[in-house]
């Protein structure tokens, strides 16, 4: 039986396509008891417009443990029509104080990646806050520019079957598929032991930043990528940078490193705290 819970949204990944669930956004956040929760799948575009959520916003969700997913923080929504937003997203006043209070109050910040991997293998956790010791590089690699054709056709057929009385134009407006990113972005970094790792960034924010930079650069991709680098390397190097790490279901519990970066948290350095 589902239970209505309040969740403070901290993670929205860039959408992917699923033959079973259509367009998906992996969502994670802090439950009303301070613990982590993963809500998956959550078909973002199927939510009514007023219930499309933003990061750092509270939501009310009808949650039940996802028994098909072994990861301890994984839940699913029983009735998407019951999803409700609560107020506006929390702002950045006082060095992001409200956001930090919610995120850090009951959650450990890790700096040892090996310890996190061990905990994931023991199924103690699959989401965590990680503090990199040194950022070395934002790696950018080119990837497929279009969604898988078979997946798209299957989803379009599903939409047609569910929309027998809609015109082709109405169907096109409803069946919007987010543009596929033509690049993969990864951070190369060191942890507290000096161990070097490279993890992919699947945050919604970096995807939207790329499209914004591409528009700003009038379609010049190399220039757009330099603008992305400028933010994620130059600007963030002056911030108090944290990663929200999450394991993928496919690799959880057995892979050498099952984590990806599902969110980047970058409040300004608190000058008062820096004095101590």
N, C-alpha and C positions, 0 to 999 in steps of 0.2 A: 504493500500500500504506500502511495506517495505521501510526502509530507511537504507542506509549504515552508520554504526556507529562504532567508535573505542571504544574498551573495554579493560581495563587493568585487566587481569585475576588474581583474588586473591583466588578463591575457585574452587577446583575440588573434588567432593565426590568420594568415592569408588564405582565402578560400581554396578548397580543392573540390574535385568532382568525385562523386561516388555513384556507382550503378544502382546501389540500393537506396541511398538517402538523398540523391540529387546534390545540390551545392552545399558544402559543409564549411563551417567555421568552428574550429576547436576552441572552446572557451574555458577559462579557468579563473579562479578567484578565491577570495577568503570567505568562508562560511561565517554565519553569525556567532559561532562559538570560537572563531579565530583560526580554525584549521583550513587546510587547502581543500579545494574541490575542483574536479574536472567535469565539465558538462559536455558530453559528446554522444551522439551527434546533435548539433543545433543548426537547423537550416535557416541561416540568417535572413535570407530574402523572403522566407515564408511568414516571418513575423509581420504583423500589421505595422505600418510605418511608425506610429507613435511608440511602438515597443521595440524598435531597433535600437540596440544598446550601444553605449560608448564605454571606453575604458574608464576606470575609476568612478563608476556609477554603481549604486546599489540596485539590485533587482530582486523581485520575489518570484521564486520558481517552484513548481511542484516536482520534487526530486525523489527518486528511488534509486537504491544501489544498483549499478549496472552489473548484474551477475555474469554477463558474458564477457566482461573485461576484468582480468585478475588484478589490475592495478588498484591499490587501496583507496585512492581518491576519486575513482571514476563513478559518476552517477549519470542518470539519464532523466529526461523530462517526460512525464507521462501525458501531459496535455498542453500543447503549445499555446492554446487559447487562454490558459491561465497565467501566462507570463506577464508580469507587470514591472514597469520601471518605478523606482522610488526616488523622487527628487531629481536634482541635476547632478552631473558629475562633480566630484570634489575638485576644487581648484588648486593652484600652486602657491597660495599665500604662505608666508613664513617658512620658506624653503621646503615646500610640499609637506608641511607638518601633519596635516590630517591624513593624507595618504600614507605617510610613513608610520603613523601611530597604528593604523589598522593592519598594515602589512607586517610590521616587525614585532608587534606586541607579543605574539605567542609563537613566532616562527624563528627558528635558528637560521643564522646566516653562515653558510659554509664557505671555506676557502680551499679546502682539500678535495679535489675532484675524485681522487681514488676512494676516499671515504664515502662519497655520494654513490659512486658506482657499486661499492660493496653493499650499501644499504638497499639499492635498487635490486641487486641480485637476490637479497634476502627478502624482497618484497616488503620492506619496511616503509618505503616511500616511492613515489614516481614523479613528484613535483618538489622543487626546492628553490631557495634563494641562494645564489652563488655570487661571491665577490672575487672577481679576477684580480690577481696581483699585478699583472702587466698586460696591456693590450699591444699586440705586435703588428697586426695587420687586419684590414677588412678585405677578405678574398672575394673576388667576383668571377664567376664562371658562367659561360653562356650555356643555355639549355634549350629544350624544345620551345618553339614560339606559339604553338597551338595546342589546345587540349586534345586528348586522344579522340580520334574520329568516332570510334565505336561507342565510347562512353557518351559522347555528345548526341549521337543518333538515338541511342537507347533512351536518354533523358527527354529528347524531343518527342519521341513516340509516347512516352509516359504522359507528357504534357498534353499531347493531342487526345489521348484516350480520356483524360480527365477534363477536357475542355471541348466537348463535342459541339457546344452551341456558341463557341467563340469564333470570331472572324480571325483570319490569318494575322491581321494587324494587331488585334487585341492580344492574341497569343504571343506575338513577338514582344509586346510591351511587358507582358507578365513574365515571360520566360527569359529573363535577363541573366546572362552568364558573365561573370566578372572576367576581365581580360587576364590571360595567362601571363605571368612574368617571364620575360625571355632570359632572365639571369637568376642565378642562385647567389645568395650573399652568406658569407660565413665569417665568424671572428676567429682569428688565430691568437692565442693568449697563453699566459702562464698562470699556474696556481701557486699556492703558498710554498710548495716544494720546488718550484722552478720547472715543473713538468709542463711541457708544451702540448697544447691540444688545439684542434680545429673543430668547431661546431657550427652547423648551419643555423641561420636565423630565419625563423618562419613567422615572425611577428607581422601582423597586419600593417603596422606602422611603416616598416621599411618598404613594403610593397607600394603603399600609397605615396610614400616619399619619392620613390623612383618615378612614378607616373607624373607627379607634380614637377619634379626636376626635368623630366623629358619635355613637358609643356613649356617650362621656363626656358629650356635650351632650344626651343623651336624644332624639336624632333632630332636633335643631334645627340645620339646615344652616348658617345664617349664623354661629351660635356656633361650630360645628365649623370653619368656614373661618377664623375669627379665631384659633382655637387653632393651626391650621396656619401662619398668617401669623406668629404669635408665635414659633414655633420657627424658621421659615426666614428671618425677618427679625431679630427681636430677639435670639434666642439665638445664631444663627449669626453675627451681627455681632460677637460677642465671641469667635469662633473664628478659627482659621487656615484660611480657606475656600478650597477648590479645586474645580474642576469636572472631571469626566471627560467629555470631549466625543467624540462619535462621529458620523460621517456616516451618513445613510440611504442604502441601496443605490439607491433611486430617484433621488436628487439628487446622488449622489457624482460629482465630476469636472466638473460643469457649472453647478450652481446658484450664485446669488450668495452664498449662505451655506448649505452643505449640512449643517451641524452641528446636533445637538440635545444637550441635557445628559442623558447616560445614567447619571450618578452624581454625587453630591455627597460630597466628602471634607472632614471638618470636625474635625480634631484640635484640642485646646486650643492656644492660643498658648504656645510654649515660652519660659518666662521667662528661661532661661539664654541662649537664642539671641537674645532681644530686647535683651540687654545689649551686643551687638556690632554 
